[in-house]
Amino acid sequence: MSEVITNKISLHRGRKIERIRKLRGWTQTDLATKLNISKQAVSKLEQAENISDEKLTEVAHALGVTFEGLRDFTEEKVLYNTNNFYENCGVSASNIAANVENIHNPLKETIEMFERQLEAARTDLLELVKQNITKK
């Protein structure tokens, strides 16, 4: 099952844009400025599963990568290239691998989102209870 999820994620062009943007250390606003669009448009772009080749070429240029590099991007390729690049330099890429792994963890992000929503619901409930006690 995880192979199916991995394959679906690897085909998701918007996620690839997001990952490369984050690897560059850019915010959505930074990319929006380069593309001359709004931050909201970048957000929608990063959520889009299918993006035309023309638009992908434009985004690739803004990110400073090739169309093929963006289209074929995977974390595995980044790790492989990073390990091979640093292998002859005597630098360990283990910390780089850990950082790439943390770039996009959908499960962690989902849990954090639900925890924030749960905390907000608790706060709202406490406020309602306080209001009901005060009315009595």
LOTOR-880242 format. One record per residue: x, y, z of N, C-alpha, C, O in turn; chain; residue number from 1. Coordinates in nm, 3 decimals. Example, Ala and Ser with C-alpha at 12.3 -4.5 7.8 and 13.67 -1.06 7.14 Angstrom:
2
+---------+---------+---------+---------+---------+---------+---------+---------+---------+---------+---------+---------+--------+-----+
:    n.px :    n.py :    n.pz :   ca.px :   ca.py :   ca.pz :    c.px :    c.py :    c.pz :    o.px :    o.py :    o.pz : chaine : num :
+---------+---------+---------+---------+---------+---------+---------+---------+---------+---------+---------+---------+--------+-----+
:   1.319 :  -0.569 :   0.780 :   1.230 :  -0.450 :   0.780 :   1.320 :  -0.330 :   0.780 :   1.424 :  -0.332 :   0.846 :      A :   1 :
:   1.285 :  -0.225 :   0.708 :   1.367 :  -0.106 :   0.714 :   1.290 :   0.003 :   0.787 :   1.341 :   0.114 :   0.804 :      A :   2 :
+---------+---------+---------+---------+---------+---------+---------+---------+---------+---------+---------+---------+--------+-----+
//
This chain:
136
+---------+---------+---------+---------+---------+---------+---------+---------+---------+---------+---------+---------+--------+-----+
:    n.px :    n.py :    n.pz :   ca.px :   ca.py :   ca.pz :    c.px :    c.py :    c.pz :    o.px :    o.py :    o.pz : chaine : num :
+---------+---------+---------+---------+---------+---------+---------+---------+---------+---------+---------+---------+--------+-----+
:   0.083 :  -0.119 :   0.000 :   0.000 :   0.000 :   0.000 :   0.087 :   0.125 :   0.000 :   0.056 :   0.221 :  -0.071 :      A :   1 :
:   0.196 :   0.126 :   0.080 :   0.281 :   0.245 :   0.084 :   0.347 :   0.271 :  -0.051 :   0.378 :   0.385 :  -0.085 :      A :   2 :
:   0.369 :   0.164 :  -0.128 :   0.427 :   0.182 :  -0.261 :   0.331 :   0.259 :  -0.351 :   0.373 :   0.345 :  -0.429 :      A :   3 :
:   0.200 :   0.229 :  -0.339 :   0.100 :   0.299 :  -0.417 :   0.098 :   0.446 :  -0.376 :   0.093 :   0.534 :  -0.462 :      A :   4 :
:   0.101 :   0.474 :  -0.245 :   0.101 :   0.611 :  -0.196 :   0.226 :   0.682 :  -0.244 :   0.218 :   0.796 :  -0.291 :      A :   5 :
:   0.343 :   0.618 :  -0.234 :   0.468 :   0.679 :  -0.279 :   0.462 :   0.711 :  -0.427 :   0.504 :   0.819 :  -0.468 :      A :   6 :
:   0.411 :   0.619 :  -0.507 :   0.402 :   0.642 :  -0.651 :   0.307 :   0.757 :  -0.681 :   0.336 :   0.839 :  -0.768 :      A :   7 :
:   0.194 :   0.764 :  -0.611 :   0.100 :   0.874 :  -0.635 :   0.164 :   1.006 :  -0.597 :   0.150 :   1.104 :  -0.670 :      A :   8 :
:   0.236 :   1.010 :  -0.483 :   0.302 :   1.133 :  -0.441 :   0.411 :   1.170 :  -0.540 :   0.429 :   1.288 :  -0.570 :      A :   9 :
:   0.485 :   1.071 :  -0.591 :   0.594 :   1.102 :  -0.682 :   0.542 :   1.158 :  -0.815 :   0.617 :   1.226 :  -0.886 :      A :  10 :
:   0.416 :   1.131 :  -0.849 :   0.360 :   1.184 :  -0.973 :   0.295 :   1.320 :  -0.952 :   0.262 :   1.388 :  -1.050 :      A :  11 :
:   0.276 :   1.361 :  -0.830 :   0.208 :   1.486 :  -0.796 :   0.300 :   1.604 :  -0.821 :   0.392 :   1.630 :  -0.743 :      A :  12 :
:   0.275 :   1.676 :  -0.931 :   0.365 :   1.784 :  -0.972 :   0.368 :   1.900 :  -0.874 :   0.473 :   1.960 :  -0.853 :      A :  13 :
:   0.256 :   1.932 :  -0.814 :   0.250 :   2.041 :  -0.718 :   0.339 :   2.015 :  -0.597 :   0.405 :   2.106 :  -0.548 :      A :  14 :
:   0.339 :   1.891 :  -0.551 :   0.423 :   1.854 :  -0.437 :   0.572 :   1.869 :  -0.472 :   0.653 :   1.908 :  -0.388 :      A :  15 :
:   0.605 :   1.837 :  -0.596 :   0.744 :   1.851 :  -0.639 :   0.787 :   1.998 :  -0.633 :   0.898 :   2.029 :  -0.591 :      A :  16 :
:   0.698 :   2.086 :  -0.677 :   0.727 :   2.230 :  -0.671 :   0.750 :   2.271 :  -0.526 :   0.845 :   2.342 :  -0.494 :      A :  17 :
:   0.661 :   2.226 :  -0.438 :   0.672 :   2.260 :  -0.296 :   0.804 :   2.210 :  -0.238 :   0.871 :   2.283 :  -0.165 :      A :  18 :
:   0.841 :   2.088 :  -0.269 :   0.963 :   2.030 :  -0.213 :   1.087 :   2.105 :  -0.260 :   1.178 :   2.132 :  -0.180 :      A :  19 :
:   1.091 :   2.137 :  -0.388 :   1.208 :   2.209 :  -0.439 :   1.212 :   2.350 :  -0.380 :   1.319 :   2.400 :  -0.345 :      A :  20 :
:   1.097 :   2.413 :  -0.368 :   1.091 :   2.546 :  -0.307 :   1.146 :   2.540 :  -0.164 :   1.226 :   2.625 :  -0.125 :      A :  21 :
:   1.104 :   2.441 :  -0.089 :   1.151 :   2.427 :   0.050 :   1.299 :   2.393 :   0.056 :   1.370 :   2.441 :   0.145 :      A :  22 :
:   1.347 :   2.310 :  -0.037 :   1.490 :   2.279 :  -0.042 :   1.572 :   2.405 :  -0.065 :   1.684 :   2.418 :  -0.014 :      A :  23 :
:   1.518 :   2.496 :  -0.142 :   1.585 :   2.623 :  -0.168 :   1.575 :   2.719 :  -0.050 :   1.645 :   2.820 :  -0.045 :      A :  24 :
:   1.487 :   2.686 :   0.045 :   1.468 :   2.772 :   0.160 :   1.378 :   2.890 :   0.130 :   1.383 :   2.992 :   0.199 :      A :  25 :
:   1.295 :   2.877 :   0.028 :   1.206 :   2.985 :  -0.014 :   1.069 :   2.968 :   0.049 :   1.023 :   2.857 :   0.076 :      A :  26 :
:   1.003 :   3.081 :   0.071 :   0.864 :   3.081 :   0.112 :   0.777 :   3.082 :  -0.013 :   0.826 :   3.100 :  -0.125 :      A :  27 :
:   0.647 :   3.063 :   0.007 :   0.556 :   3.073 :  -0.108 :   0.559 :   3.215 :  -0.164 :   0.543 :   3.235 :  -0.284 :      A :  28 :
:   0.578 :   3.312 :  -0.076 :   0.587 :   3.451 :  -0.120 :   0.708 :   3.473 :  -0.210 :   0.699 :   3.544 :  -0.310 :      A :  29 :
:   0.822 :   3.410 :  -0.174 :   0.942 :   3.422 :  -0.257 :   0.917 :   3.369 :  -0.398 :   0.952 :   3.434 :  -0.497 :      A :  30 :
:   0.855 :   3.251 :  -0.406 :   0.827 :   3.192 :  -0.537 :   0.723 :   3.276 :  -0.612 :   0.733 :   3.295 :  -0.733 :      A :  31 :
:   0.624 :   3.325 :  -0.539 :   0.520 :   3.408 :  -0.602 :   0.582 :   3.531 :  -0.666 :   0.543 :   3.571 :  -0.776 :      A :  32 :
:   0.678 :   3.592 :  -0.598 :   0.745 :   3.710 :  -0.652 :   0.818 :   3.676 :  -0.781 :   0.812 :   3.751 :  -0.878 :      A :  33 :
:   0.887 :   3.562 :  -0.781 :   0.961 :   3.522 :  -0.902 :   0.867 :   3.491 :  -1.018 :   0.902 :   3.515 :  -1.134 :      A :  34 :
:   0.749 :   3.439 :  -0.987 :   0.653 :   3.404 :  -1.092 :   0.557 :   3.519 :  -1.125 :   0.478 :   3.510 :  -1.219 :      A :  35 :
:   0.565 :   3.626 :  -1.046 :   0.476 :   3.741 :  -1.062 :   0.329 :   3.701 :  -1.047 :   0.242 :   3.742 :  -1.124 :      A :  36 :
:   0.305 :   3.618 :  -0.942 :   0.168 :   3.577 :  -0.908 :   0.151 :   3.594 :  -0.757 :   0.246 :   3.631 :  -0.688 :      A :  37 :
:   0.033 :   3.568 :  -0.706 :   0.007 :   3.584 :  -0.563 :   0.054 :   3.460 :  -0.486 :   0.074 :   3.353 :  -0.543 :      A :  38 :
:   0.070 :   3.478 :  -0.356 :   0.107 :   3.367 :  -0.268 :  -0.003 :   3.259 :  -0.274 :   0.027 :   3.140 :  -0.271 :      A :  39 :
:  -0.129 :   3.303 :  -0.282 :  -0.240 :   3.210 :  -0.290 :  -0.234 :   3.126 :  -0.418 :  -0.269 :   3.008 :  -0.417 :      A :  40 :
:  -0.189 :   3.188 :  -0.526 :  -0.175 :   3.115 :  -0.653 :  -0.067 :   3.009 :  -0.642 :  -0.080 :   2.900 :  -0.697 :      A :  41 :
:   0.042 :   3.041 :  -0.569 :   0.148 :   2.942 :  -0.546 :   0.092 :   2.827 :  -0.463 :   0.119 :   2.710 :  -0.492 :      A :  42 :
:   0.015 :   2.858 :  -0.360 :  -0.046 :   2.755 :  -0.277 :  -0.133 :   2.662 :  -0.361 :  -0.125 :   2.540 :  -0.347 :      A :  43 :
:  -0.216 :   2.718 :  -0.448 :  -0.301 :   2.637 :  -0.537 :  -0.216 :   2.553 :  -0.632 :  -0.248 :   2.438 :  -0.659 :      A :  44 :
:  -0.109 :   2.613 :  -0.681 :  -0.018 :   2.543 :  -0.772 :   0.044 :   2.422 :  -0.702 :   0.054 :   2.314 :  -0.761 :      A :  45 :
:   0.085 :   2.440 :  -0.577 :   0.148 :   2.331 :  -0.501 :   0.048 :   2.222 :  -0.464 :   0.089 :   2.110 :  -0.432 :      A :  46 :
:  -0.080 :   2.252 :  -0.468 :  -0.182 :   2.152 :  -0.439 :  -0.229 :   2.080 :  -0.564 :  -0.298 :   1.978 :  -0.556 :      A :  47 :
:  -0.193 :   2.132 :  -0.680 :  -0.239 :   2.075 :  -0.807 :  -0.163 :   1.948 :  -0.840 :  -0.040 :   1.945 :  -0.837 :      A :  48 :
:  -0.238 :   1.843 :  -0.871 :  -0.174 :   1.717 :  -0.908 :  -0.119 :   1.723 :  -1.050 :  -0.011 :   1.672 :  -1.078 :      A :  49 :
:  -0.194 :   1.785 :  -1.138 :  -0.154 :   1.795 :  -1.278 :  -0.132 :   1.942 :  -1.314 :  -0.217 :   2.027 :  -1.289 :      A :  50 :
:  -0.017 :   1.968 :  -1.372 :   0.018 :   2.104 :  -1.414 :   0.069 :   2.093 :  -1.557 :   0.145 :   2.002 :  -1.590 :      A :  51 :
:   0.027 :   2.184 :  -1.641 :   0.068 :   2.177 :  -1.781 :   0.220 :   2.189 :  -1.792 :   0.286 :   2.248 :  -1.707 :      A :  52 :
:   0.274 :   2.132 :  -1.899 :   0.418 :   2.139 :  -1.922 :   0.464 :   2.284 :  -1.936 :   0.574 :   2.320 :  -1.894 :      A :  53 :
:   0.379 :   2.367 :  -1.996 :   0.414 :   2.509 :  -2.015 :   0.431 :   2.577 :  -1.878 :   0.529 :   2.648 :  -1.855 :      A :  54 :
:   0.335 :   2.556 :  -1.790 :   0.341 :   2.617 :  -1.657 :   0.457 :   2.557 :  -1.577 :   0.526 :   2.629 :  -1.504 :      A :  55 :
:   0.479 :   2.426 :  -1.590 :   0.588 :   2.360 :  -1.519 :   0.723 :   2.415 :  -1.565 :   0.814 :   2.430 :  -1.484 :      A :  56 :
:   0.736 :   2.445 :  -1.693 :   0.858 :   2.505 :  -1.746 :   0.881 :   2.642 :  -1.684 :   0.994 :   2.676 :  -1.647 :      A :  57 :
:   0.776 :   2.721 :  -1.673 :   0.785 :   2.854 :  -1.613 :   0.827 :   2.844 :  -1.465 :   0.913 :   2.920 :  -1.420 :      A :  58 :
:   0.767 :   2.751 :  -1.392 :   0.801 :   2.733 :  -1.251 :   0.944 :   2.682 :  -1.236 :   1.018 :   2.727 :  -1.147 :      A :  59 :
:   0.983 :   2.590 :  -1.321 :   1.119 :   2.536 :  -1.316 :   1.221 :   2.648 :  -1.334 :   1.320 :   2.654 :  -1.262 :      A :  60 :
:   1.195 :   2.735 :  -1.429 :   1.284 :   2.849 :  -1.454 :   1.293 :   2.938 :  -1.329 :   1.401 :   2.980 :  -1.290 :      A :  61 :
:   1.178 :   2.965 :  -1.267 :   1.174 :   3.049 :  -1.148 :   1.251 :   2.983 :  -1.033 :   1.317 :   3.052 :  -0.954 :      A :  62 :
:   1.243 :   2.850 :  -1.023 :   1.313 :   2.778 :  -0.917 :   1.461 :   2.756 :  -0.948 :   1.538 :   2.716 :  -0.861 :      A :  63 :
:   1.500 :   2.784 :  -1.071 :   1.640 :   2.766 :  -1.109 :   1.677 :   2.622 :  -1.138 :   1.792 :   2.582 :  -1.118 :      A :  64 :
:   1.579 :   2.544 :  -1.185 :   1.605 :   2.405 :  -1.222 :   1.554 :   2.384 :  -1.365 :   1.483 :   2.468 :  -1.419 :      A :  65 :
:   1.590 :   2.272 :  -1.423 :   1.542 :   2.242 :  -1.557 :   1.400 :   2.186 :  -1.550 :   1.356 :   2.139 :  -1.445 :      A :  66 :
:   1.331 :   2.191 :  -1.661 :   1.198 :   2.131 :  -1.671 :   1.206 :   1.983 :  -1.634 :   1.124 :   1.933 :  -1.557 :      A :  67 :
:   1.304 :   1.914 :  -1.691 :   1.320 :   1.771 :  -1.665 :   1.351 :   1.745 :  -1.517 :   1.302 :   1.649 :  -1.458 :      A :  68 :
:   1.434 :   1.833 :  -1.460 :   1.469 :   1.818 :  -1.319 :   1.347 :   1.830 :  -1.229 :   1.333 :   1.755 :  -1.132 :      A :  69 :
:   1.259 :   1.923 :  -1.261 :   1.137 :   1.940 :  -1.182 :   1.040 :   1.826 :  -1.210 :   0.983 :   1.769 :  -1.117 :      A :  70 :
:   1.023 :   1.793 :  -1.334 :   0.929 :   1.687 :  -1.372 :   0.968 :   1.553 :  -1.310 :   0.881 :   1.478 :  -1.264 :      A :  71 :
:   1.098 :   1.523 :  -1.308 :   1.145 :   1.393 :  -1.261 :   1.192 :   1.394 :  -1.116 :   1.249 :   1.295 :  -1.069 :      A :  72 :
:   1.171 :   1.503 :  -1.045 :   1.220 :   1.518 :  -0.908 :   1.165 :   1.411 :  -0.814 :   1.045 :   1.383 :  -0.813 :      A :  73 :
:   1.254 :   1.353 :  -0.735 :   1.217 :   1.266 :  -0.623 :   1.320 :   1.287 :  -0.513 :   1.433 :   1.326 :  -0.539 :      A :  74 :
:   1.279 :   1.262 :  -0.388 :   1.373 :   1.274 :  -0.277 :   1.488 :   1.173 :  -0.292 :   1.602 :   1.200 :  -0.254 :      A :  75 :
:   1.454 :   1.057 :  -0.348 :   1.557 :   0.954 :  -0.365 :   1.670 :   1.005 :  -0.454 :   1.788 :   0.980 :  -0.427 :      A :  76 :
:   1.634 :   1.076 :  -0.561 :   1.736 :   1.131 :  -0.650 :   1.819 :   1.237 :  -0.580 :   1.940 :   1.245 :  -0.600 :      A :  77 :
:   1.753 :   1.319 :  -0.497 :   1.826 :   1.421 :  -0.423 :   1.927 :   1.355 :  -0.328 :   2.043 :   1.395 :  -0.322 :      A :  78 :
:   1.881 :   1.254 :  -0.256 :   1.970 :   1.184 :  -0.162 :   2.085 :   1.115 :  -0.235 :   2.200 :   1.122 :  -0.192 :      A :  79 :
:   2.052 :   1.049 :  -0.347 :   2.155 :   0.980 :  -0.424 :   2.260 :   1.078 :  -0.474 :   2.380 :   1.056 :  -0.458 :      A :  80 :
:   2.214 :   1.188 :  -0.534 :   2.308 :   1.287 :  -0.587 :   2.387 :   1.355 :  -0.476 :   2.506 :   1.381 :  -0.491 :      A :  81 :
:   2.322 :   1.383 :  -0.364 :   2.389 :   1.447 :  -0.252 :   2.496 :   1.354 :  -0.195 :   2.609 :   1.396 :  -0.170 :      A :  82 :
:   2.459 :   1.228 :  -0.175 :   2.556 :   1.131 :  -0.122 :   2.675 :   1.117 :  -0.215 :   2.789 :   1.113 :  -0.169 :      A :  83 :
:   2.649 :   1.107 :  -0.346 :   2.758 :   1.092 :  -0.441 :   2.845 :   1.217 :  -0.450 :   2.966 :   1.207 :  -0.467 :      A :  84 :
:   2.783 :   1.334 :  -0.438 :   2.857 :   1.459 :  -0.444 :   2.951 :   1.472 :  -0.325 :   3.068 :   1.508 :  -0.340 :      A :  85 :
:   2.898 :   1.444 :  -0.207 :   2.976 :   1.463 :  -0.085 :   3.068 :   1.346 :  -0.051 :   3.158 :   1.360 :   0.031 :      A :  86 :
:   3.045 :   1.232 :  -0.115 :   3.123 :   1.112 :  -0.084 :   3.273 :   1.136 :  -0.100 :   3.352 :   1.093 :  -0.016 :      A :  87 :
:   3.311 :   1.205 :  -0.205 :   3.453 :   1.228 :  -0.231 :   3.507 :   1.350 :  -0.157 :   3.628 :   1.376 :  -0.161 :      A :  88 :
:   3.420 :   1.424 :  -0.090 :   3.463 :   1.543 :  -0.016 :   3.488 :   1.511 :   0.131 :   3.537 :   1.597 :   0.205 :      A :  89 :
:   3.456 :   1.390 :   0.175 :   3.473 :   1.354 :   0.315 :   3.365 :   1.413 :   0.405 :   3.382 :   1.416 :   0.527 :      A :  90 :
:   3.255 :   1.460 :   0.346 :   3.146 :   1.517 :   0.425 :   3.036 :   1.414 :   0.436 :   3.001 :   1.348 :   0.338 :      A :  91 :
:   2.979 :   1.399 :   0.556 :   2.870 :   1.306 :   0.577 :   2.739 :   1.370 :   0.536 :   2.710 :   1.484 :   0.573 :      A :  92 :
:   2.662 :   1.297 :   0.460 :   2.534 :   1.351 :   0.414 :   2.417 :   1.303 :   0.500 :   2.302 :   1.324 :   0.464 :      A :  93 :
:   2.446 :   1.237 :   0.613 :   2.337 :   1.185 :   0.695 :   2.248 :   1.296 :   0.748 :   2.126 :   1.279 :   0.754 :      A :  94 :
:   2.307 :   1.410 :   0.786 :   2.222 :   1.519 :   0.835 :   2.142 :   1.580 :   0.721 :   2.031 :   1.628 :   0.743 :      A :  95 :
:   2.196 :   1.580 :   0.600 :   2.121 :   1.630 :   0.483 :   2.003 :   1.537 :   0.457 :   1.892 :   1.584 :   0.428 :      A :  96 :
:   2.026 :   1.405 :   0.466 :   1.920 :   1.309 :   0.444 :   1.808 :   1.330 :   0.546 :   1.690 :   1.322 :   0.511 :      A :  97 :
:   1.843 :   1.356 :   0.670 :   1.741 :   1.379 :   0.773 :   1.661 :   1.504 :   0.741 :   1.539 :   1.506 :   0.762 :      A :  98 :
:   1.726 :   1.608 :   0.692 :   1.655 :   1.732 :   0.658 :   1.560 :   1.711 :   0.541 :   1.448 :   1.763 :   0.543 :      A :  99 :
:   1.602 :   1.638 :   0.440 :   1.515 :   1.613 :   0.325 :   1.395 :   1.532 :   0.369 :   1.283 :   1.554 :   0.321 :      A : 100 :
:   1.416 :   1.437 :   0.459 :   1.306 :   1.354 :   0.509 :   1.202 :   1.439 :   0.581 :   1.083 :   1.408 :   0.576 :      A : 101 :
:   1.245 :   1.545 :   0.647 :   1.154 :   1.630 :   0.723 :   1.084 :   1.735 :   0.637 :   0.994 :   1.804 :   0.686 :      A : 102 :
:   1.123 :   1.749 :   0.513 :   1.064 :   1.852 :   0.428 :   0.914 :   1.830 :   0.412 :   0.836 :   1.925 :   0.422 :      A : 103 :
:   0.875 :   1.709 :   0.388 :   0.733 :   1.684 :   0.368 :   0.697 :   1.553 :   0.434 :   0.725 :   1.445 :   0.381 :      A : 104 :
:   0.635 :   1.562 :   0.549 :   0.587 :   1.444 :   0.618 :   0.437 :   1.461 :   0.635 :   0.392 :   1.521 :   0.733 :      A : 105 :
:   0.358 :   1.410 :   0.540 :   0.213 :   1.434 :   0.543 :   0.147 :   1.386 :   0.671 :   0.056 :   1.452 :   0.721 :      A : 106 :
:   0.191 :   1.274 :   0.726 :   0.130 :   1.223 :   0.847 :   0.156 :   1.317 :   0.964 :   0.065 :   1.349 :   1.041 :      A : 107 :
:   0.279 :   1.361 :   0.977 :   0.315 :   1.454 :   1.085 :   0.236 :   1.585 :   1.070 :   0.183 :   1.637 :   1.168 :      A : 108 :
:   0.230 :   1.638 :   0.948 :   0.156 :   1.762 :   0.923 :   0.007 :   1.744 :   0.954 :  -0.056 :   1.835 :   1.008 :      A : 109 :
:  -0.049 :   1.630 :   0.919 :  -0.190 :   1.604 :   0.944 :  -0.217 :   1.596 :   1.094 :  -0.314 :   1.653 :   1.143 :      A : 110 :
:  -0.132 :   1.526 :   1.166 :  -0.147 :   1.515 :   1.311 :  -0.138 :   1.652 :   1.377 :  -0.218 :   1.686 :   1.463 :      A : 111 :
:  -0.040 :   1.731 :   1.335 :  -0.025 :   1.865 :   1.391 :  -0.148 :   1.951 :   1.363 :  -0.191 :   2.027 :   1.449 :      A : 112 :
:  -0.203 :   1.939 :   1.242 :  -0.322 :   2.015 :   1.207 :  -0.439 :   1.975 :   1.297 :  -0.510 :   2.062 :   1.348 :      A : 113 :
:  -0.461 :   1.843 :   1.315 :  -0.570 :   1.798 :   1.400 :  -0.549 :   1.838 :   1.546 :  -0.645 :   1.870 :   1.616 :      A : 114 :
:  -0.424 :   1.837 :   1.592 :  -0.397 :   1.881 :   1.729 :  -0.432 :   2.029 :   1.747 :  -0.487 :   2.068 :   1.850 :      A : 115 :
:  -0.399 :   2.111 :   1.646 :  -0.435 :   2.254 :   1.653 :  -0.587 :   2.271 :   1.653 :  -0.641 :   2.353 :   1.728 :      A : 116 :
:  -0.656 :   2.196 :   1.569 :  -0.802 :   2.205 :   1.563 :  -0.865 :   2.158 :   1.694 :  -0.961 :   2.218 :   1.741 :      A : 117 :
:  -0.811 :   2.052 :   1.751 :  -0.862 :   2.000 :   1.878 :  -0.842 :   2.102 :   1.989 :  -0.932 :   2.123 :   2.070 :      A : 118 :
:  -0.727 :   2.164 :   1.994 :  -0.700 :   2.267 :   2.094 :  -0.794 :   2.386 :   2.078 :  -0.843 :   2.440 :   2.177 :      A : 119 :
:  -0.820 :   2.426 :   1.954 :  -0.914 :   2.536 :   1.929 :  -1.055 :   2.498 :   1.973 :  -1.126 :   2.580 :   2.030 :      A : 120 :
:  -1.095 :   2.374 :   1.947 :  -1.228 :   2.328 :   1.988 :  -1.238 :   2.324 :   2.141 :  -1.341 :   2.360 :   2.197 :      A : 121 :
:  -1.132 :   2.280 :   2.207 :  -1.130 :   2.280 :   2.354 :  -1.145 :   2.422 :   2.408 :  -1.222 :   2.445 :   2.502 :      A : 122 :
:  -1.072 :   2.514 :   2.351 :  -1.079 :   2.654 :   2.394 :  -1.220 :   2.708 :   2.376 :  -1.273 :   2.775 :   2.465 :      A : 123 :
:  -1.282 :   2.681 :   2.261 :  -1.418 :   2.727 :   2.234 :  -1.517 :   2.665 :   2.332 :  -1.607 :   2.734 :   2.382 :      A : 124 :
:  -1.502 :   2.536 :   2.362 :  -1.590 :   2.467 :   2.455 :  -1.577 :   2.526 :   2.595 :  -1.678 :   2.549 :   2.662 :      A : 125 :
:  -1.455 :   2.550 :   2.639 :  -1.435 :   2.610 :   2.770 :  -1.499 :   2.748 :   2.778 :  -1.558 :   2.783 :   2.880 :      A : 126 :
:  -1.489 :   2.824 :   2.673 :  -1.549 :   2.957 :   2.668 :  -1.702 :   2.947 :   2.678 :  -1.764 :   3.025 :   2.749 :      A : 127 :
:  -1.761 :   2.852 :   2.606 :  -1.906 :   2.833 :   2.613 :  -1.951 :   2.790 :   2.752 :  -2.052 :   2.839 :   2.803 :      A : 128 :
:  -1.875 :   2.700 :   2.815 :  -1.907 :   2.656 :   2.950 :  -1.899 :   2.774 :   3.046 :  -1.988 :   2.791 :   3.130 :      A : 129 :
:  -1.795 :   2.855 :   3.035 :  -1.782 :   2.974 :   3.121 :  -1.898 :   3.069 :   3.101 :  -1.949 :   3.124 :   3.199 :      A : 130 :
:  -1.940 :   3.089 :   2.978 :  -2.052 :   3.178 :   2.949 :  -2.182 :   3.124 :   3.009 :  -2.262 :   3.201 :   3.063 :      A : 131 :
:  -2.203 :   2.993 :   3.000 :  -2.324 :   2.931 :   3.056 :  -2.324 :   2.941 :   3.208 :  -2.429 :   2.964 :   3.268 :      A : 132 :
:  -2.209 :   2.925 :   3.271 :  -2.200 :   2.935 :   3.418 :  -2.230 :   3.077 :   3.461 :  -2.299 :   3.099 :   3.561 :      A : 133 :
:  -2.178 :   3.175 :   3.386 :  -2.199 :   3.316 :   3.420 :  -2.346 :   3.354 :   3.404 :  -2.394 :   3.437 :   3.481 :      A : 134 :
:  -2.417 :   3.299 :   3.309 :  -2.557 :   3.331 :   3.287 :  -2.646 :   3.278 :   3.400 :  -2.750 :   3.338 :   3.429 :      A : 135 :
:  -2.606 :   3.171 :   3.461 :  -2.688 :   3.109 :   3.568 :  -2.670 :   3.180 :   3.692 :  -2.729 :   3.143 :   3.794 :      A : 136 :
+---------+---------+---------+---------+---------+---------+---------+---------+---------+---------+---------+---------+--------+-----+
//
